[in-house]
Amino acid sequence: MEEFNTTVRISGFALSSLMFHHLNSDADVEGLILGESVGEENCRITDSQIDHIQFEHTINIQKHVPCHKLHSFYSNVGDVSEEKIRQILSDYQEENVIGWYRQRRNTRQQMTFMEQVVHQNMRKILSNQELVFMLLTPSQATASGSTHRLEFSAFIWHSSQYINIPIFVSNLGNLEQQDYWRVSGTCPSLGQSEAVNQHRTQFFCSGDDLKEVRNISSMNDALLGEMQKVCKEVEKSERAVEKLQEDLKQLKEAIKEHSEKNETQKHASPDEPKENVLLCSALRTLFPDAPSLRTQTLTVQGLPVLELCCNTDHNVDIPTKLPLILENQHTRKKDTAPRLRKKCLVAGYSQRLKRKRKTNDTSESASDSGSDTEIEMNGQNRRISPTF
């Protein structure tokens, strides 16, 4: 997509010079405009368009050459005389002419037919085809004449018609600093050029550079080099500080997590009791037919819950971990036969007592013999009980 923009720029002192020349004259004034025309092509890439080309045509008005009277370089029918234009320019070059201007009092901002004809004839004679016509129309803002108003605009020939283009004053209003960069230098006269060339060797080198400027430029380069070194050192120190800050942040987070973990462990509920693996293995070895001894869960009445007994083989090395279990098992095997004989003797003894005593004391003697039997049995159980 292509876009074409044309603007006219004029400096504040050039515009004030035009206004001063007009106010010091009793009639309308006209003259030639000197300057240069610059064209720029800018390519911009946006989200909606891949390639957006914009042509900026800038017409810089640098100075003006007033005429002594109206119709100085053209006739009453609009024919332009090239010889009269050269006489008006005197020591200025014809290539610097970019248009002409007209100052009319108490009129509208619109080109007359005569002005359009003169402009077309000037485009045929002069080498610069992009001529501009500047129209200034002052008027009184108050009846007493204490306040005046000046309107100015520029016209160019484009697409078979005259269009009005805006005029920007470089040092008037809220303009950007870049506007000063776009303003070119003034058009030099022949006398000015001769004076500059005569004293040029005192200030300029062979490369058209000022001697003082070259010295200042070399000093500036040296200062710039030192500044770059300092900037690198500062950047290096800033990187180190950032790394230390990152490490400090990580340490603070680790300390915070550790403290939170400790607080959580302090206020957390106590863990469930862990299973005693050695005790479970010992009970399994000594009492394999008593699963109620290997449960940790009881009912409300205090009875063991057989469904929750431990049936897991913990693979405990009994000879190494629990050597007393094997000794206890060996002792139980030896004491099994005498224990049975004692039970038989005790039972026979009680029967003989029952036969001899057929009185009412039979129950008492039987009760006493039963107590003795329980004592002996309890004593025997005590001897064969395992030790943990």
C-alpha positions as CSV (number, residue, x, y, z in Angstrom):
1,M,0.0,0.0,0.0
2,E,1.4,3.4,-1.0
3,E,0.6,6.8,0.6
4,F,1.7,10.2,-0.7
5,N,1.9,13.2,1.7
6,T,3.1,16.7,0.9
7,T,3.8,19.4,3.5
8,V,5.3,22.9,3.5
9,R,7.7,24.0,6.2
10,I,8.8,27.5,6.9
11,S,10.9,29.0,9.6
12,G,9.6,31.6,12.0
13,F,12.0,34.3,10.9
14,A,11.1,33.8,7.2
15,L,7.4,34.0,8.0
16,S,7.9,37.1,10.2
17,S,9.9,38.7,7.4
18,L,7.0,38.2,5.0
19,M,4.6,39.7,7.5
20,F,6.9,42.7,8.1
21,H,7.3,43.4,4.4
22,H,3.5,43.3,3.9
23,L,2.7,45.6,6.8
24,N,5.2,48.2,5.6
25,S,3.6,48.5,2.2
26,D,0.3,50.3,1.3
27,A,-0.8,47.8,-1.4
28,D,-0.8,44.1,-2.1
29,V,2.6,42.5,-2.4
30,E,4.0,39.5,-4.4
31,G,7.4,37.9,-4.9
32,L,9.4,34.7,-5.4
33,I,10.0,32.0,-2.9
34,L,13.4,30.3,-2.5
35,G,14.1,27.0,-0.9
36,E,14.4,23.3,-1.7
37,S,12.1,20.3,-2.2
38,V,12.9,17.0,-0.4
39,G,11.3,13.6,-1.0
40,E,11.5,10.7,1.5
41,E,10.3,7.2,1.3
42,N,9.4,5.4,4.5
43,C,8.5,1.7,4.7
44,R,6.6,0.6,7.8
45,I,5.5,-2.9,8.7
46,T,2.3,-3.1,10.8
47,D,0.1,-6.0,12.1
48,S,-2.5,-5.5,9.4
49,Q,-0.1,-4.8,6.4
50,I,3.2,-6.4,5.6
51,D,4.5,-3.6,3.5
52,H,3.2,0.0,4.0
53,I,5.1,2.5,1.9
54,Q,4.7,6.2,2.6
55,F,6.1,9.0,0.4
56,E,6.7,12.3,2.2
57,H,7.3,15.3,0.0
58,T,8.5,18.3,2.0
59,I,8.9,21.8,0.6
60,N,11.2,23.9,2.7
61,I,10.7,27.7,2.4
62,Q,14.0,29.4,3.3
63,K,13.6,33.0,2.1
64,H,11.6,35.3,-0.2
65,V,12.5,37.9,-2.8
66,P,9.9,40.6,-3.0
67,C,8.9,42.5,-6.1
68,H,8.8,46.3,-6.3
69,K,5.3,46.3,-7.8
70,L,2.6,43.9,-9.0
71,H,2.8,42.2,-12.4
72,S,6.6,42.5,-12.3
73,F,7.4,39.2,-14.0
74,Y,4.2,38.5,-15.9
75,S,1.8,40.4,-18.2
76,N,-1.8,41.3,-17.8
77,V,-2.9,38.1,-19.5
78,G,-0.6,35.9,-17.3
79,D,2.4,35.3,-19.6
80,V,5.5,34.9,-17.5
81,S,8.8,36.4,-18.6
82,E,11.9,34.4,-17.8
83,E,14.2,37.4,-18.3
84,K,12.3,39.4,-15.7
85,I,12.5,36.5,-13.2
86,R,16.3,36.5,-13.6
87,Q,16.5,40.3,-13.0
88,I,14.4,39.9,-9.8
89,L,16.7,37.1,-8.6
90,S,19.9,39.1,-9.3
91,D,22.6,37.1,-7.5
92,Y,20.4,34.1,-6.6
93,Q,20.2,30.9,-8.6
94,E,17.2,30.1,-10.6
95,E,17.3,26.5,-9.4
96,N,16.4,27.7,-5.9
97,V,13.0,29.0,-6.9
98,I,10.3,26.7,-5.6
99,G,7.3,29.0,-6.1
100,W,5.9,32.4,-5.6
101,Y,3.7,34.2,-3.0
102,R,0.9,36.8,-3.0
103,Q,-0.4,39.0,-0.1
104,R,-4.0,40.2,-0.5
105,R,-5.9,42.2,2.1
106,N,-9.4,41.4,3.3
107,T,-9.9,38.5,0.8
108,R,-10.7,34.8,1.1
109,Q,-8.1,32.0,1.1
110,Q,-8.8,31.0,-2.5
111,M,-6.7,31.3,-5.7
112,T,-8.1,33.6,-8.4
113,F,-8.2,32.6,-12.0
114,M,-5.3,35.0,-12.8
115,E,-3.1,33.4,-10.2
116,Q,-3.9,30.0,-11.5
117,V,-2.8,31.0,-15.1
118,V,0.4,32.6,-13.8
119,H,1.2,29.5,-11.8
120,Q,0.7,27.2,-14.8
121,N,3.0,29.4,-17.0
122,M,5.7,29.4,-14.3
123,R,5.6,25.6,-14.2
124,K,6.4,25.6,-18.0
125,I,9.4,28.0,-17.7
126,L,11.1,26.9,-14.5
127,S,12.9,23.6,-14.1
128,N,11.2,22.8,-10.8
129,Q,7.8,21.4,-11.6
130,E,6.7,21.1,-8.0
131,L,6.0,24.8,-7.6
132,V,4.1,26.1,-4.6
133,F,1.9,29.1,-4.3
134,M,1.7,30.8,-0.9
135,L,-1.3,33.0,-0.2
136,L,-1.3,35.4,2.8
137,T,-4.6,37.2,3.6
138,P,-4.4,39.7,6.6
139,S,-7.4,41.4,8.0
140,Q,-8.4,43.5,11.0
141,A,-9.8,41.6,13.9
142,T,-11.2,44.7,15.7
143,A,-12.8,47.9,14.4
144,S,-10.1,50.1,16.0
145,G,-7.4,48.3,14.1
146,S,-5.4,47.4,17.2
147,T,-5.6,43.7,16.4
148,H,-4.8,42.1,13.1
149,R,-5.3,38.5,11.9
150,L,-3.2,36.8,9.3
151,E,-4.2,33.6,7.5
152,F,-1.7,31.8,5.3
153,S,-1.9,28.6,3.2
154,A,-0.1,26.9,0.3
155,F,-1.5,25.5,-3.0
156,I,0.1,23.0,-5.4
157,W,-1.0,21.5,-8.6
158,H,-1.9,17.8,-8.1
159,S,-4.1,15.5,-10.1
160,S,-5.4,18.2,-12.5
161,Q,-6.4,20.5,-9.7
162,Y,-5.1,22.9,-7.0
163,I,-5.1,21.5,-3.5
164,N,-4.5,23.2,-0.2
165,I,-1.7,21.8,1.8
166,P,-0.8,22.7,5.4
167,I,2.1,24.9,6.4
168,F,4.2,24.1,9.5
169,V,6.3,26.7,11.2
170,S,9.4,25.1,12.6
171,N,9.8,27.1,15.8
172,L,6.2,28.0,16.4
173,G,3.8,25.8,18.4
174,N,4.4,22.4,20.1
175,L,6.5,20.8,17.4
176,E,8.9,17.9,17.9
177,Q,12.6,18.4,18.0
178,Q,13.0,16.3,14.8
179,D,11.3,19.1,12.8
180,Y,14.5,21.2,13.2
181,W,16.6,18.4,11.7
182,R,14.5,18.5,8.6
183,V,14.9,22.2,8.0
184,S,17.7,22.9,5.5
185,G,20.1,25.8,5.4
186,T,19.3,29.1,3.8
187,C,20.0,29.7,0.1
188,P,23.4,31.5,-0.1
189,S,23.9,34.5,-2.4
190,L,26.9,35.0,-4.6
191,G,28.4,37.6,-2.4
192,Q,28.0,35.4,0.7
193,S,29.7,32.5,-1.1
194,E,32.7,34.6,-2.2
195,A,33.1,35.9,1.3
196,V,33.0,32.4,2.8
197,N,35.5,31.1,0.2
198,Q,37.9,33.9,0.9
199,H,38.3,33.1,4.6
200,R,37.6,29.4,4.3
201,T,41.2,28.2,4.9
202,Q,41.4,29.9,8.3
203,F,38.6,27.8,9.7
204,F,38.2,24.7,7.5
205,C,40.5,21.7,6.8
206,S,41.0,20.1,3.5
207,G,38.0,17.8,4.1
208,D,35.6,20.7,4.6
209,D,35.7,20.1,8.4
210,L,36.2,22.8,10.9
211,K,39.6,22.5,12.7
212,E,38.1,23.2,16.2
213,V,35.3,20.7,15.4
214,R,37.8,18.0,14.5
215,N,39.7,18.6,17.8
216,I,36.4,18.5,19.8
217,S,35.3,15.4,17.9
218,S,38.6,13.6,18.8
219,M,38.1,14.6,22.5
220,N,34.5,13.5,22.3
221,D,35.6,10.1,21.0
222,A,38.1,9.7,23.8
223,L,35.5,10.5,26.4
224,L,33.0,8.2,24.7
225,G,35.6,5.4,25.0
226,E,36.1,6.0,28.7
227,M,32.3,6.1,29.2
228,Q,31.9,2.8,27.5
229,K,34.5,1.2,29.7
230,V,32.8,2.6,32.8
231,C,29.4,1.4,31.5
232,K,30.8,-2.1,31.0
233,E,32.1,-2.2,34.6
234,V,28.8,-0.9,35.9
235,E,26.9,-3.5,33.9
236,K,29.2,-6.3,35.3
237,S,28.7,-5.1,38.9
238,E,24.9,-4.9,38.3
239,R,24.9,-8.5,37.0
240,A,26.8,-9.6,40.1
241,V,24.3,-7.8,42.4
242,E,21.4,-9.3,40.5
243,K,22.9,-12.8,41.0
244,L,23.4,-12.2,44.8
245,Q,19.9,-10.9,45.1
246,E,18.5,-14.0,43.4
247,D,20.6,-16.3,45.7
248,L,19.4,-14.3,48.7
249,K,15.8,-14.7,47.5
250,Q,16.2,-18.4,47.2
251,L,17.7,-18.7,50.6
252,K,14.8,-16.7,52.2
253,E,12.3,-19.0,50.4
254,A,14.1,-22.1,51.7
255,I,14.2,-20.8,55.3
256,K,10.5,-19.9,55.0
257,E,9.6,-23.4,53.8
258,H,11.7,-25.0,56.5
259,S,10.0,-22.9,59.2
260,E,6.6,-23.6,57.8
261,K,7.4,-27.3,57.7
262,N,8.5,-27.2,61.4
263,E,5.3,-25.3,62.4
264,T,3.2,-27.9,60.6
265,Q,4.9,-30.8,62.3
266,K,4.4,-29.2,65.7
267,H,0.7,-28.6,65.2
268,A,0.0,-31.8,63.3
269,S,-1.9,-34.6,65.0
270,P,0.3,-37.5,66.3
271,D,1.0,-40.2,63.8
272,E,-0.6,-43.6,64.2
273,P,1.5,-46.1,66.2
274,K,3.8,-48.1,64.0
275,E,3.8,-51.9,64.0
276,N,6.4,-53.7,66.2
277,V,7.8,-56.0,63.6
278,L,9.9,-58.0,66.0
279,L,7.0,-58.5,68.5
280,C,4.7,-59.6,65.6
281,S,7.3,-62.1,64.4
282,A,7.9,-63.5,67.9
283,L,4.1,-64.0,68.5
284,R,3.8,-65.6,65.1
285,T,6.6,-68.0,66.0
286,L,5.5,-68.8,69.6
287,F,1.7,-68.8,69.0
288,P,1.0,-69.6,65.3
289,D,-2.6,-70.7,66.1
290,A,-3.4,-67.5,68.0
291,P,-4.0,-64.7,65.5
292,S,-5.8,-62.6,68.1
293,L,-2.4,-61.8,69.7
294,R,-1.2,-60.1,66.4
295,T,-3.9,-57.4,66.2
296,Q,-3.8,-53.8,67.4
297,T,-7.5,-53.1,67.0
298,L,-10.0,-53.9,69.8
299,T,-13.8,-53.7,69.9
300,V,-15.7,-51.5,72.4
301,Q,-15.9,-54.5,74.7
302,G,-12.1,-54.9,74.6
303,L,-12.1,-58.0,72.4
304,P,-9.5,-58.3,69.6
305,V,-10.7,-57.9,66.0
306,L,-9.5,-61.0,64.1
307,E,-10.2,-59.5,60.7
308,L,-7.5,-56.9,61.3
309,C,-4.8,-59.2,62.6
310,C,-1.3,-59.1,61.0
311,N,-0.9,-61.9,58.5
312,T,2.2,-60.4,56.8
313,D,5.5,-62.3,56.9
314,H,8.1,-59.7,57.8
315,N,11.0,-62.0,56.9
316,V,12.7,-61.5,60.2
317,D,15.8,-63.7,60.7
318,I,14.7,-65.4,64.0
319,P,18.1,-67.0,64.9
320,T,19.8,-63.6,64.5
321,K,17.2,-61.2,65.7
322,L,15.4,-63.3,68.3
323,P,17.7,-66.1,69.6
324,L,15.8,-66.5,72.8
325,I,12.7,-67.7,70.9
326,L,14.5,-70.8,69.7
327,E,15.8,-71.6,73.2
328,N,12.3,-71.2,74.7
329,Q,10.9,-73.5,72.1
330,H,13.5,-76.2,72.9
331,T,12.8,-75.9,76.6
332,R,9.0,-76.3,76.0
333,K,9.6,-79.5,74.1
334,K,11.6,-81.0,77.0
335,D,9.0,-80.1,79.6
336,T,6.0,-81.4,77.8
337,A,6.2,-85.1,79.1
338,P,6.8,-84.4,82.8
339,R,4.0,-81.9,82.7
340,L,1.6,-84.5,81.5
341,R,2.7,-87.0,84.2
342,K,2.2,-84.4,86.9
343,K,-1.3,-83.8,85.7
344,C,-2.1,-87.5,85.8
345,L,-0.6,-87.8,89.3
346,V,-2.5,-84.9,90.6
347,A,-5.7,-86.2,89.1
348,G,-5.1,-89.8,90.7
349,Y,-4.3,-88.2,94.0
350,S,-7.5,-86.3,94.1
351,Q,-9.5,-89.4,93.1
352,R,-8.0,-91.4,96.1
353,L,-8.8,-88.6,98.4
354,K,-12.4,-88.6,97.1
355,R,-12.7,-92.4,97.8
356,K,-11.3,-92.2,101.3
357,R,-13.4,-89.2,102.3
358,K,-17.0,-89.9,101.9
359,T,-18.1,-87.3,104.3
360,N,-19.1,-83.7,103.7
361,D,-15.4,-82.8,103.7
362,T,-15.1,-84.4,100.3
363,S,-15.9,-81.1,98.5
364,E,-13.4,-79.2,100.6
365,S,-10.6,-81.6,100.0
366,A,-11.4,-81.6,96.3
367,S,-11.3,-77.8,96.3
368,D,-8.0,-77.8,98.1
369,S,-6.5,-80.3,95.7
370,G,-7.8,-78.2,92.8
371,S,-6.1,-75.1,94.2
372,D,-2.9,-77.0,94.5
373,T,-3.2,-78.2,91.0
374,E,-3.7,-74.6,89.8
375,I,-0.7,-73.5,91.7
376,E,1.4,-76.2,90.2
377,M,0.1,-75.4,86.7
378,N,0.6,-71.7,87.1
379,G,4.1,-72.3,88.3
380,Q,4.8,-74.6,85.3
381,N,3.4,-72.0,82.9
382,R,5.6,-69.4,84.5
383,R,8.7,-71.4,83.8
384,I,7.9,-71.9,80.1
385,S,6.7,-68.4,79.3
386,P,8.8,-66.5,76.7
387,T,11.1,-63.6,77.6
388,F,11.2,-60.5,75.3
